[in-house]
Amino acid sequence: MPAKFATLMTLAIAFPASAEYFTIGPVPSTAPPGFSQLFTKHIEVMGLHVYASSTTQNSKMLHAANILAQWVDNDEDCEPDDPAVSATMQSLHASMLMWQNENSFENSGAEDIIPDSVWDTTVLQLLFAEETNPGYPGNQEFDWSLEECLHLVTFGGYAITYPNTWGESHGTAVADAMDICISGGWYHYDDPTCDYACKITEYHYWALTSLLGAQNYPWRIPEIANEWELPTAALLQQHNPTMAAMLSDPQWSQASVLPDGTYDPQANECLGDFDGDGMVGANDLLAILAAWGSSDADMDLNGDGVVGVTDLLNFLEYWGDC
């Protein structure tokens, strides 16, 4: 291998490329009335939105965007798992609204600054930076972005798109499953401000995250026992099999993998496998070197219009079996 490429390979191994999929930008002009007064930052997530105040840390905002993306596109193929649900959410300007904490939200005057017409015609979900915890589960502090981002998808997407099945009112399939769970003593949400629809939103979250393993930790189970007593997939399937079956039914495209906060569609592609043999190896290296300096779109891994150093560094990160 030429010396300059050997040097580049050494650099790639020592400093592996990593890039955040989402970009923080200013509040767009298409934002609903009042948003530009309250927020300074915005991330688009497959047609959905994350808005944040100036005091919200960028890292927390990006984490929320990644979690939201993984709930919507759980197989990370750059396409929403359920296009109809995604279309519903986009039509309602579905958005996560982030402040540093609850006090910041209450002091912002948001409930007055955002017109009633916006509250009535969009789907919005609060998420505070202080409850957004990228360190979960290692630090044994729950990451509430898993809950709040999922709420946006369920009440703002599934419930509206499929009202007979996932609708948040008496007599729907999910409501009937919840009623069974409540009568069995497994779910007892006693917040007086949470009406029947709200209880369904919470129930959907508890059931799906338990099925996916989010609640199954020795320190977590006692924390939630006063509200939810089916924290594992096995317990959900044993005591609330109707809901477990609904969540697992492929026709509904519900998430099958718990979001980890790293939305990376490229991880599901075999980037760099130019010869299609299922691995990134010597033949592929020769191919990218042969295309050096050209505008070959297949070899231009970073999309800047020319095959060069950055493409080679990215390529070397993919080395090995796909």
C-alpha positions as CSV (number, residue, x, y, z in Angstrom):
1,M,0.0,0.0,0.0
2,P,1.4,3.5,-0.8
3,A,2.8,5.3,2.2
4,K,0.2,8.1,2.1
5,F,-2.6,5.6,2.3
6,A,-0.9,3.6,5.1
7,T,-0.7,6.9,7.0
8,L,-4.4,7.6,6.4
9,M,-5.3,4.1,7.6
10,T,-3.3,4.7,10.8
11,L,-5.2,7.9,11.4
12,A,-8.5,6.3,10.7
13,I,-7.8,3.6,13.3
14,A,-6.6,6.1,15.9
15,F,-9.4,8.6,15.3
16,P,-12.5,6.8,14.1
17,A,-15.0,9.0,12.3
18,S,-18.2,9.8,14.1
19,A,-20.9,12.2,13.1
20,E,-24.2,13.3,14.6
21,Y,-27.0,12.5,12.2
22,F,-29.1,15.5,13.1
23,T,-28.3,19.2,12.9
24,I,-29.4,22.0,15.2
25,G,-30.6,25.1,13.3
26,P,-32.7,28.2,14.0
27,V,-36.4,28.1,14.5
28,P,-37.8,28.0,10.9
29,S,-40.2,30.5,9.5
30,T,-42.8,27.7,9.2
31,A,-43.0,27.2,12.9
32,P,-46.4,27.8,14.5
33,P,-47.1,31.3,16.0
34,G,-45.3,32.1,19.2
35,F,-42.6,29.5,18.7
36,S,-40.0,32.1,17.6
37,Q,-40.5,34.0,20.9
38,L,-40.0,30.9,23.0
39,F,-37.4,28.8,21.2
40,T,-34.0,29.6,19.7
41,K,-33.2,26.1,18.3
42,H,-34.8,23.5,16.1
43,I,-34.1,20.0,14.8
44,E,-36.1,18.4,12.0
45,V,-36.7,14.7,12.5
46,M,-38.1,13.1,9.4
47,G,-40.7,15.8,9.1
48,L,-41.3,16.1,12.8
49,H,-39.8,18.7,15.1
50,V,-37.8,19.3,18.3
51,Y,-37.8,22.9,19.5
52,A,-35.7,24.0,22.4
53,S,-35.1,27.1,24.6
54,S,-31.7,28.8,24.7
55,T,-30.9,27.3,28.0
56,T,-31.5,23.7,26.9
57,Q,-28.2,21.9,26.3
58,N,-27.5,20.9,22.7
59,S,-26.6,17.4,23.8
60,K,-30.0,16.9,25.4
61,M,-31.8,18.3,22.4
62,L,-29.8,16.0,20.1
63,H,-30.5,13.0,22.3
64,A,-34.2,13.7,22.2
65,A,-34.1,13.9,18.4
66,N,-32.3,10.5,18.2
67,I,-34.8,8.9,20.5
68,L,-37.8,10.3,18.5
69,A,-36.3,9.1,15.3
70,Q,-35.8,5.6,16.6
71,W,-39.4,5.4,17.8
72,V,-40.6,6.5,14.3
73,D,-38.0,4.6,12.2
74,N,-37.2,1.7,14.5
75,D,-35.3,-0.3,11.8
76,E,-33.3,2.8,10.9
77,D,-33.7,2.6,7.2
78,C,-34.5,6.4,6.7
79,E,-38.2,5.6,6.2
80,P,-40.9,5.8,8.9
81,D,-42.0,2.3,9.9
82,D,-45.6,3.3,9.4
83,P,-46.0,6.0,6.7
84,A,-49.6,6.7,7.6
85,V,-48.7,7.5,11.2
86,S,-45.8,9.6,10.1
87,A,-48.1,11.5,7.7
88,T,-50.6,12.2,10.4
89,M,-47.9,13.5,12.7
90,Q,-46.5,15.7,10.0
91,S,-49.9,17.2,9.2
92,L,-50.3,18.2,12.8
93,H,-46.8,19.6,13.1
94,A,-45.9,17.0,15.8
95,S,-43.2,18.5,18.0
96,M,-41.2,18.0,21.1
97,L,-40.9,21.2,23.2
98,M,-37.9,21.4,25.4
99,W,-37.0,23.7,28.3
100,Q,-34.4,23.2,30.9
101,N,-36.9,22.2,33.6
102,E,-40.6,22.6,34.6
103,N,-39.9,26.0,36.2
104,S,-38.4,27.3,33.0
105,F,-41.5,26.2,31.1
106,E,-43.9,27.8,33.6
107,N,-41.9,31.0,33.7
108,S,-41.8,31.2,29.9
109,G,-45.4,32.1,29.5
110,A,-45.7,29.5,26.8
111,E,-49.3,28.7,27.5
112,D,-50.2,32.3,26.7
113,I,-47.7,33.0,24.0
114,I,-48.7,30.0,21.9
115,P,-52.3,30.8,20.7
116,D,-55.1,28.4,21.7
117,S,-55.6,27.7,18.0
118,V,-52.1,26.2,17.9
119,W,-52.6,24.0,21.0
120,D,-55.9,22.8,19.4
121,T,-54.5,22.0,15.9
122,T,-51.0,20.6,16.6
123,V,-49.7,17.7,18.7
124,L,-47.1,18.9,21.1
125,Q,-45.2,17.1,23.9
126,L,-43.1,18.6,26.7
127,L,-39.7,17.2,27.5
128,F,-37.4,18.9,30.0
129,A,-33.6,18.8,29.6
130,E,-33.1,17.8,33.2
131,E,-35.1,14.6,32.7
132,T,-33.4,13.7,29.4
133,N,-30.8,11.2,30.5
134,P,-28.4,9.8,27.8
135,G,-26.6,7.8,30.6
136,Y,-29.5,5.4,31.1
137,P,-29.4,2.6,32.2
138,G,-25.7,2.6,33.2
139,N,-26.2,5.4,35.8
140,Q,-29.5,3.9,37.1
141,E,-31.5,7.0,36.4
142,F,-34.3,6.6,33.9
143,D,-34.2,8.4,30.6
144,W,-37.6,10.1,30.4
145,S,-37.1,11.0,26.7
146,L,-38.0,7.3,26.1
147,E,-41.4,8.0,27.5
148,E,-42.1,11.5,26.3
149,C,-41.0,11.0,22.7
150,L,-43.1,7.8,22.6
151,H,-46.1,9.7,23.9
152,L,-45.9,12.0,20.9
153,V,-45.9,9.1,18.5
154,T,-48.8,7.2,20.2
155,F,-51.3,10.0,21.0
156,G,-50.2,12.2,18.1
157,G,-49.9,9.4,15.5
158,Y,-51.3,6.0,16.2
159,A,-54.4,7.1,18.1
160,I,-55.4,9.4,15.3
161,T,-54.5,7.3,12.4
162,Y,-56.1,4.1,13.7
163,P,-58.9,5.3,16.0
164,N,-60.6,1.9,16.3
165,T,-57.5,0.1,17.5
166,W,-55.2,2.7,19.1
167,G,-57.7,5.5,19.7
168,E,-57.7,6.9,23.2
169,S,-61.4,6.5,24.2
170,H,-63.6,3.8,25.6
171,G,-64.2,0.8,23.4
172,T,-61.1,0.8,21.3
173,A,-58.9,-2.3,21.2
174,V,-56.1,-0.6,23.3
175,A,-58.7,0.7,25.8
176,D,-60.2,-2.7,26.2
177,A,-56.7,-4.2,26.8
178,M,-56.0,-1.5,29.4
179,D,-59.3,-2.1,31.2
180,I,-58.3,-5.8,31.6
181,C,-54.9,-4.8,32.9
182,I,-56.5,-2.3,35.4
183,S,-59.1,-4.8,36.6
184,G,-56.3,-7.4,37.1
185,G,-54.5,-4.9,39.4
186,W,-51.5,-4.6,37.2
187,Y,-51.9,-0.9,36.2
188,H,-53.1,1.7,38.7
189,Y,-52.4,5.2,37.5
190,D,-53.8,7.5,40.2
191,D,-52.9,11.0,38.9
192,P,-56.1,13.0,39.3
193,T,-55.2,15.2,36.4
194,C,-54.9,12.2,34.0
195,D,-58.2,11.4,32.3
196,Y,-59.1,8.2,30.5
197,A,-57.3,9.2,27.3
198,C,-54.2,10.2,29.3
199,K,-54.3,6.8,31.0
200,I,-54.2,5.1,27.6
201,T,-51.2,7.1,26.6
202,E,-49.4,6.1,29.7
203,Y,-50.5,2.5,29.4
204,H,-49.2,2.3,25.8
205,Y,-45.9,3.5,27.0
206,W,-45.7,1.2,30.0
207,A,-46.6,-1.9,27.9
208,L,-44.3,-1.2,24.9
209,T,-41.3,-0.3,27.0
210,S,-41.7,-3.3,29.2
211,L,-42.0,-5.5,26.2
212,L,-38.7,-4.0,24.9
213,G,-36.8,-4.3,28.3
214,A,-36.7,-0.7,29.4
215,Q,-38.1,-1.3,32.8
216,N,-36.5,-4.6,33.6
217,Y,-33.8,-3.6,36.1
218,P,-33.6,-4.4,39.8
219,W,-33.4,-0.8,40.8
220,R,-36.2,0.3,38.4
221,I,-38.9,-2.2,39.2
222,P,-39.5,-1.0,42.8
223,E,-39.6,2.6,41.5
224,I,-42.6,2.0,39.3
225,A,-44.5,-0.7,41.3
226,N,-47.0,1.9,42.6
227,E,-48.2,2.4,39.0
228,W,-47.1,-0.5,36.8
229,E,-46.5,-4.1,37.9
230,L,-45.7,-5.8,34.6
231,P,-42.1,-4.5,34.0
232,T,-40.9,-7.5,31.9
233,A,-41.9,-9.0,28.6
234,A,-42.7,-12.2,30.3
235,L,-45.0,-10.6,32.9
236,L,-46.8,-8.6,30.2
237,Q,-47.3,-11.7,28.0
238,Q,-48.6,-13.7,31.0
239,H,-51.0,-11.2,32.5
240,N,-51.9,-8.9,29.6
241,P,-51.5,-11.1,26.5
242,T,-53.9,-9.1,24.4
243,M,-51.7,-6.0,24.6
244,A,-48.5,-8.0,24.1
245,A,-50.0,-9.5,20.9
246,M,-51.2,-6.1,19.6
247,L,-47.8,-4.5,20.1
248,S,-46.0,-7.5,18.4
249,D,-48.4,-7.7,15.5
250,P,-46.4,-6.6,12.4
251,Q,-49.4,-4.9,10.8
252,W,-49.0,-2.0,13.4
253,S,-45.3,-1.5,12.9
254,Q,-44.7,-0.9,16.6
255,A,-41.1,-0.7,17.7
256,S,-39.4,-4.0,18.3
257,V,-36.1,-2.6,19.5
258,L,-35.7,-0.2,22.4
259,P,-34.1,3.2,21.3
260,D,-30.6,3.7,22.5
261,G,-30.2,7.3,21.6
262,T,-28.0,6.7,18.5
263,Y,-30.0,6.9,15.3
264,D,-27.6,5.7,12.6
265,P,-29.2,4.5,9.4
266,Q,-25.7,3.9,7.9
267,A,-25.2,1.1,10.5
268,N,-27.8,-0.9,8.6
269,E,-26.2,-0.5,5.3
270,C,-23.1,-2.2,4.0
271,L,-21.3,1.0,3.1
272,G,-18.1,0.5,1.3
273,D,-19.0,-2.9,0.0
274,F,-18.7,-1.9,-3.6
275,D,-18.3,-5.4,-5.1
276,G,-21.3,-6.8,-3.1
277,D,-19.6,-9.7,-1.5
278,G,-20.9,-9.0,2.0
279,M,-17.8,-7.4,3.4
280,V,-15.6,-4.3,3.0
281,G,-12.2,-5.5,2.0
282,A,-9.2,-5.2,-0.3
283,N,-11.2,-5.2,-3.6
284,D,-13.3,-2.4,-2.3
285,L,-10.2,-0.5,-1.3
286,L,-8.9,-0.8,-4.8
287,A,-12.1,0.4,-6.2
288,I,-12.2,3.6,-4.1
289,L,-8.6,4.3,-4.9
290,A,-9.3,3.9,-8.6
291,A,-12.1,6.4,-8.3
292,W,-9.8,8.9,-6.4
293,G,-10.5,12.5,-7.4
294,S,-13.6,11.7,-9.4
295,S,-17.3,12.5,-8.7
296,D,-18.3,8.8,-8.6
297,A,-21.5,8.9,-6.5
298,D,-21.0,5.3,-5.3
299,M,-17.6,6.0,-3.9
300,D,-18.4,9.5,-2.6
301,L,-19.4,8.4,0.9
302,N,-19.7,11.8,2.4
303,G,-21.6,13.3,-0.5
304,D,-19.3,16.3,-1.1
305,G,-19.1,15.6,-4.8
306,V,-15.5,14.2,-5.0
307,V,-13.9,11.0,-3.8
308,G,-11.1,12.0,-1.4
309,V,-9.6,11.7,2.0
310,T,-12.8,11.9,4.0
311,D,-14.4,9.2,1.9
312,L,-11.3,7.0,2.5
313,L,-11.4,7.6,6.2
314,N,-15.1,6.7,6.3
315,F,-14.5,3.7,4.2
316,L,-11.9,2.3,6.5
317,E,-14.3,2.6,9.5
318,Y,-16.5,0.1,7.7
319,W,-13.7,-2.4,7.1
320,G,-14.6,-6.1,7.7
321,D,-17.8,-8.1,7.5
322,C,-21.1,-6.3,7.0
